[in-house]
C-alpha cells in the first residue's frame, strides 16, 4: 500500500511539473509570436517599397533602351535614304 501511495504522489508531481512546463512553453510561444509577427509585417512592407523602387528603375531603363533603339533605326533609315537618293 505504501508503494502505491508513493506512486500516486509521484504521478501528481509529474502532472504538476508537466502543467508548469506547458504553461511556460505557451508563454514563450506567445512572446515569440508577438515579436515575430510585427517584424514580419515590417519586413514585408520594406520589401514592397523596394520592389516598387526597383520596378520603376527597370521601367526607366527599358524606356531608355526603347528610345535608343528608335533613334538607331531612325538614323539608319536616314543613312539608307541618303545613300539611295545621292
Secondary structure, 3 states (H helix, E strand, C coil): CHHHHHHHHHHHHHHHHHHHHHHHHHHHHHHHHHHHHHHHHHHHHHHHHHHHHHHHHHHHHHHHHHHHHHHHHHHHHHHHHHHHHC
